[in-house]
Amino acid sequence: MHHTSLSSIVSIALAMYGASFAAAAIAAGPDLKVALIAGRTGPLEAYAKETENGFMMGLEYLTGGTMEINGRKLKVILKDDQSKPDLGRTLLAEAYGDDKVDIAVGTTSSGSAIAMLPVALEYKKVLIVEPAVADAITGDKWNRYIFRTARSSIQDALAAASTLKAGSVGFLAQDYAFGRDAVKAGREALAATGSKAKVVHEEYAPQGATDFTAPAQRLFDALKDQPPPRILQIIWAGPNPMNKLADMKPERYGITLAPGGNILPVMKTWKNFAGTQGTIYYYYGFPRNKMNDWLVAEHTRRFKAPPDMFTAGGFAAASAVVTALNKAGGGDSEKLVAAMEGMEFDTPKGKMSFRKEDHQALQPMYQFRIKKQQANEWDLLELVREIPASELPLPVRNRR
């Protein structure tokens, strides 16, 4: 009669448990890796932090807090490109080559994002661009591995143009890729929407400019004798010069300042412009859906302020990542590209979809009015109307 000791039984049980655990791990597969590249230090760090918060909250919401997709752990690798194109390119190559990420998301600066595009092609790996907006990203610099959840300059411009039927327009923009791209898009959008408004002057100022006296005066001189309404469109990333322009009293010339949407801390400084209208990518109080309700409530609880434009963008990118990895059954690049072309995914703004021709996310925009009566420090805008994606005649710019 054979006697089996208790220790032998335990050893056998542990071995069997270990084997079944290993089999489960093999079945589940290795971790799914995602790189998030953002300008976490440098001139756009406020935007980058919002993107990161939104991205991580999006993954949390969409995985029910498990940070798993189909039983596989989701690992996020954060990288700071400091909004420098050379560094962005290097970090993306590092993410694909050394970290072996399945998919990458980034980045904050349009200049850095454009530098990253060829790296995605070289490694044949998907890059979701968020929040950079330059049209070239889904235009002449595009390749088939590039998808963008962020809105493009032309989407911004088409939204603004849809609100302007006639009159005279001047632009003040920053003198780099984002600003010049946006003004070019603004001209094109007026034509595309059938507006009779005419662009009479453009001014470009350095990114870090603090004195706008000379460019503003040139804009005033160019606009003052032109047919009304006379609109001075401000296209600016970072601290907005609207208050400084207002100090120069453009109303003397019948000129109205038109801000593009901005981050909440900037828009808080616009209280003197009650009634002024503009267009925006996202404002927390506008969309009505469960995802946005959760984001607003949870973000306000954690950060003592509502989510901002770039928070919503980061969340949208997370939704695209989770939806794509689910649909493709993993991180195989070719399966991801096939899954993502034409793919619909839920975001805090509602549904978005990647257009097959250039992988630009089609999405609604919003026309706002700055509130006269503000109930609290973040009660800044009222909705004039949601502009559906179907009303934004987005051109295809790539050379596919």
Secondary structure as GFF3:
##gff-version 3
##sequence-region A 1 400
A	DSSP	alpha_helix	6	28	.	.	.	ID=ss1
A	DSSP	beta_strand	32	38	.	.	.	ID=ss2
A	DSSP	alpha_helix	45	62	.	.	.	ID=ss3
A	DSSP	beta_strand	68	69	.	.	.	ID=ss4
A	DSSP	beta_strand	72	80	.	.	.	ID=ss5
A	DSSP	alpha_helix	85	97	.	.	.	ID=ss6
A	DSSP	beta_strand	103	105	.	.	.	ID=ss7
A	DSSP	alpha_helix	110	123	.	.	.	ID=ss8
A	DSSP	beta_strand	126	129	.	.	.	ID=ss9
A	DSSP	three_ten_helix	135	138	.	.	.	ID=ss10
A	DSSP	beta_strand	146	148	.	.	.	ID=ss11
A	DSSP	alpha_helix	153	161	.	.	.	ID=ss12
A	DSSP	beta_strand	168	174	.	.	.	ID=ss13
A	DSSP	alpha_helix	177	192	.	.	.	ID=ss14
A	DSSP	beta_strand	198	205	.	.	.	ID=ss15
A	DSSP	alpha_helix	213	223	.	.	.	ID=ss16
A	DSSP	beta_strand	230	235	.	.	.	ID=ss17
A	DSSP	alpha_helix	242	246	.	.	.	ID=ss18
A	DSSP	three_ten_helix	250	253	.	.	.	ID=ss19
A	DSSP	beta_strand	255	259	.	.	.	ID=ss20
A	DSSP	alpha_helix	264	267	.	.	.	ID=ss21
A	DSSP	three_ten_helix	268	273	.	.	.	ID=ss22
A	DSSP	beta_strand	277	280	.	.	.	ID=ss23
A	DSSP	alpha_helix	290	303	.	.	.	ID=ss24
A	DSSP	alpha_helix	309	328	.	.	.	ID=ss25
A	DSSP	alpha_helix	333	340	.	.	.	ID=ss26
A	DSSP	beta_strand	344	347	.	.	.	ID=ss27
A	DSSP	beta_strand	350	354	.	.	.	ID=ss28
A	DSSP	beta_strand	361	362	.	.	.	ID=ss29
A	DSSP	beta_strand	365	370	.	.	.	ID=ss30
A	DSSP	beta_strand	381	387	.	.	.	ID=ss31
A	DSSP	three_ten_helix	389	391	.	.	.	ID=ss32
###
